[in-house]
Amino acid sequence: MFTVSKLWKMKEKSEKITMTTAYDYPTALLVEKAGLDMILVGDSVGMVVLGYENPVPVTVDDIIHHTKAVVRGAKTPLIVADMPFMSYHISLEETKRNAARLIQEGGADAVKLEGGKEVASMVKAIADTGIPVQAHIGLM
């Protein structure tokens, strides 16, 4: 199983890290077979799988559902669950609760959220609970 500590060791050695997005069991099986290091269960599931025009309607329950499917198919990669829109914007308590649900109910190994300095307190609150956080600062 790929772990956060292995990720840090790879970074220290300047080794390449592989990651892709998956939303379902069959894709997770393919990623497992390909030997990638990480999988993101992204809120893009809204557009790619659920037919929404954007990711805004995606809920924590949606991400949990799709994360469970990915976890069943991929045993080796580190699974990162996206925190969807407004799941980390209301309060620090709700942020921690939603992150914990993605780990406990979804089976993710880490969570991902988007933003800059305005979400730094949310990242810290989640990390302080012991949940690994992957930050995303936007497209470059």
DOPA-411733 format. One record per residue (C-alpha): x, y, z; residue in three letters; residue number from 1. Coordinates in steps of 0.02 Angstrom, whole numbers, plus 50000, padded with zeros to 5 digits. Layout:
<nodes>
<c1:X&c2:Y&c3:Z&aa:ala&i:NUM>
...
</nodes>
This chain:
<nodes>
<c1:50000&c2:50000&c3:50000&aa:met&i:1>
<c1:50061&c2:50173&c3:49954&aa:phe&i:2>
<c1:50073&c2:50287&c3:50107&aa:thr&i:3>
<c1:50101&c2:50471&c3:50142&aa:val&i:4>
<c1:50271&c2:50430&c3:50218&aa:ser&i:5>
<c1:50320&c2:50342&c3:50056&aa:lys&i:6>
<c1:50261&c2:50496&c3:49961&aa:leu&i:7>
<c1:50377&c2:50606&c3:50066&aa:trp&i:8>
<c1:50524&c2:50488&c3:50037&aa:lys&i:9>
<c1:50493&c2:50492&c3:49849&aa:met&i:10>
<c1:50487&c2:50682&c3:49853&aa:lys&i:11>
<c1:50652&c2:50689&c3:49949&aa:glu&i:12>
<c1:50733&c2:50579&c3:49816&aa:lys&i:13>
<c1:50653&c2:50681&c3:49675&aa:ser&i:14>
<c1:50566&c2:50523&c3:49613&aa:glu&i:15>
<c1:50416&c2:50541&c3:49500&aa:lys&i:16>
<c1:50245&c2:50514&c3:49580&aa:ile&i:17>
<c1:50101&c2:50452&c3:49473&aa:thr&i:18>
<c1:49920&c2:50501&c3:49502&aa:met&i:19>
<c1:49759&c2:50493&c3:49406&aa:thr&i:20>
<c1:49574&c2:50519&c3:49435&aa:thr&i:21>
<c1:49449&c2:50377&c3:49455&aa:ala&i:22>
<c1:49267&c2:50375&c3:49504&aa:tyr&i:23>
<c1:49218&c2:50191&c3:49498&aa:asp&i:24>
<c1:49269&c2:50012&c3:49532&aa:tyr&i:25>
<c1:49316&c2:49961&c3:49353&aa:pro&i:26>
<c1:49430&c2:50111&c3:49330&aa:thr&i:27>
<c1:49509&c2:50082&c3:49501&aa:ala&i:28>
<c1:49548&c2:49903&c3:49449&aa:leu&i:29>
<c1:49638&c2:49969&c3:49295&aa:leu&i:30>
<c1:49736&c2:50095&c3:49398&aa:val&i:31>
<c1:49783&c2:49958&c3:49520&aa:glu&i:32>
<c1:49844&c2:49848&c3:49378&aa:lys&i:33>
<c1:49943&c2:49993&c3:49302&aa:ala&i:34>
<c1:50033&c2:50019&c3:49467&aa:gly&i:35>
<c1:50001&c2:50205&c3:49491&aa:leu&i:36>
<c1:50043&c2:50282&c3:49660&aa:asp&i:37>
<c1:49887&c2:50387&c3:49694&aa:met&i:38>
<c1:49706&c2:50407&c3:49642&aa:ile&i:39>
<c1:49599&c2:50563&c3:49661&aa:leu&i:40>
<c1:49412&c2:50541&c3:49676&aa:val&i:41>
<c1:49375&c2:50715&c3:49614&aa:gly&i:42>
<c1:49221&c2:50825&c3:49619&aa:asp&i:43>
<c1:49237&c2:50822&c3:49430&aa:ser&i:44>
<c1:49132&c2:50664&c3:49449&aa:val&i:45>
<c1:48987&c2:50787&c3:49436&aa:gly&i:46>
<c1:49025&c2:50826&c3:49254&aa:met&i:47>
<c1:49107&c2:50664&c3:49199&aa:val&i:48>
<c1:48987&c2:50538&c3:49276&aa:val&i:49>
<c1:48835&c2:50627&c3:49346&aa:leu&i:50>
<c1:48799&c2:50743&c3:49199&aa:gly&i:51>
<c1:48807&c2:50909&c3:49289&aa:tyr&i:52>
<c1:48870&c2:51065&c3:49200&aa:glu&i:53>
<c1:48995&c2:51100&c3:49340&aa:asn&i:54>
<c1:49051&c2:51021&c3:49505&aa:pro&i:55>
<c1:48947&c2:51134&c3:49618&aa:val&i:56>
<c1:48802&c2:51010&c3:49644&aa:pro&i:57>
<c1:48920&c2:50870&c3:49701&aa:val&i:58>
<c1:48896&c2:50828&c3:49885&aa:thr&i:59>
<c1:49002&c2:50745&c3:50018&aa:val&i:60>
<c1:48885&c2:50595&c3:50003&aa:asp&i:61>
<c1:48922&c2:50585&c3:49816&aa:asp&i:62>
<c1:49110&c2:50585&c3:49848&aa:ile&i:63>
<c1:49090&c2:50453&c3:49985&aa:ile&i:64>
<c1:48991&c2:50342&c3:49866&aa:his&i:65>
<c1:49121&c2:50353&c3:49728&aa:his&i:66>
<c1:49268&c2:50339&c3:49848&aa:thr&i:67>
<c1:49198&c2:50176&c3:49917&aa:lys&i:68>
<c1:49191&c2:50105&c3:49741&aa:ala&i:69>
<c1:49370&c2:50159&c3:49704&aa:val&i:70>
<c1:49434&c2:50088&c3:49869&aa:val&i:71>
<c1:49355&c2:49919&c3:49828&aa:arg&i:72>
<c1:49449&c2:49914&c3:49663&aa:gly&i:73>
<c1:49618&c2:49987&c3:49709&aa:ala&i:74>
<c1:49710&c2:49912&c3:49857&aa:lys&i:75>
<c1:49884&c2:49985&c3:49828&aa:thr&i:76>
<c1:49869&c2:50170&c3:49779&aa:pro&i:77>
<c1:49844&c2:50310&c3:49904&aa:leu&i:78>
<c1:49662&c2:50365&c3:49884&aa:ile&i:79>
<c1:49628&c2:50551&c3:49896&aa:val&i:80>
<c1:49447&c2:50609&c3:49910&aa:ala&i:81>
<c1:49402&c2:50783&c3:49849&aa:asp&i:82>
<c1:49308&c2:50895&c3:49969&aa:met&i:83>
<c1:49167&c2:50966&c3:49863&aa:pro&i:84>
<c1:49101&c2:51143&c3:49854&aa:phe&i:85>
<c1:49046&c2:51214&c3:50023&aa:met&i:86>
<c1:49103&c2:51061&c3:50120&aa:ser&i:87>
<c1:49244&c2:51162&c3:50199&aa:tyr&i:88>
<c1:49181&c2:51341&c3:50192&aa:his&i:89>
<c1:49052&c2:51355&c3:50331&aa:ile&i:90>
<c1:49148&c2:51319&c3:50491&aa:ser&i:91>
<c1:49305&c2:51231&c3:50552&aa:leu&i:92>
<c1:49197&c2:51103&c3:50642&aa:glu&i:93>
<c1:49099&c2:51061&c3:50486&aa:glu&i:94>
<c1:49261&c2:51055&c3:50386&aa:thr&i:95>
<c1:49336&c2:50928&c3:50506&aa:lys&i:96>
<c1:49174&c2:50828&c3:50511&aa:arg&i:97>
<c1:49164&c2:50817&c3:50321&aa:asn&i:98>
<c1:49348&c2:50770&c3:50305&aa:ala&i:99>
<c1:49324&c2:50634&c3:50437&aa:ala&i:100>
<c1:49173&c2:50565&c3:50342&aa:arg&i:101>
<c1:49276&c2:50549&c3:50184&aa:leu&i:102>
<c1:49405&c2:50447&c3:50281&aa:ile&i:103>
<c1:49288&c2:50346&c3:50394&aa:gln&i:104>
<c1:49141&c2:50315&c3:50278&aa:glu&i:105>
<c1:49225&c2:50329&c3:50109&aa:gly&i:106>
<c1:49387&c2:50241&c3:50152&aa:gly&i:107>
<c1:49500&c2:50377&c3:50081&aa:ala&i:108>
<c1:49679&c2:50395&c3:50142&aa:asp&i:109>
<c1:49683&c2:50585&c3:50122&aa:ala&i:110>
<c1:49574&c2:50731&c3:50070&aa:val&i:111>
<c1:49599&c2:50870&c3:49943&aa:lys&i:112>
<c1:49533&c2:51045&c3:49946&aa:leu&i:113>
<c1:49556&c2:51196&c3:49835&aa:glu&i:114>
<c1:49602&c2:51373&c3:49877&aa:gly&i:115>
<c1:49738&c2:51489&c3:49933&aa:gly&i:116>
<c1:49770&c2:51580&c3:50095&aa:lys&i:117>
<c1:49583&c2:51593&c3:50127&aa:glu&i:118>
<c1:49574&c2:51405&c3:50162&aa:val&i:119>
<c1:49737&c2:51391&c3:50260&aa:ala&i:120>
<c1:49643&c2:51380&c3:50425&aa:ser&i:121>
<c1:49537&c2:51238&c3:50355&aa:met&i:122>
<c1:49692&c2:51143&c3:50296&aa:val&i:123>
<c1:49770&c2:51164&c3:50468&aa:lys&i:124>
<c1:49612&c2:51108&c3:50557&aa:ala&i:125>
<c1:49602&c2:50950&c3:50453&aa:ile&i:126>
<c1:49788&c2:50913&c3:50468&aa:ala&i:127>
<c1:49779&c2:50940&c3:50657&aa:asp&i:128>
<c1:49655&c2:50796&c3:50667&aa:thr&i:129>
<c1:49784&c2:50682&c3:50586&aa:gly&i:130>
<c1:49703&c2:50675&c3:50415&aa:ile&i:131>
<c1:49826&c2:50700&c3:50272&aa:pro&i:132>
<c1:49780&c2:50847&c3:50160&aa:val&i:133>
<c1:49825&c2:50874&c3:49978&aa:gln&i:134>
<c1:49808&c2:51057&c3:49933&aa:ala&i:135>
<c1:49762&c2:51122&c3:49761&aa:his&i:136>
<c1:49795&c2:51305&c3:49726&aa:ile&i:137>
<c1:49718&c2:51312&c3:49554&aa:gly&i:138>
<c1:49773&c2:51290&c3:49376&aa:leu&i:139>
<c1:49937&c2:51365&c3:49323&aa:met&i:140>
</nodes>
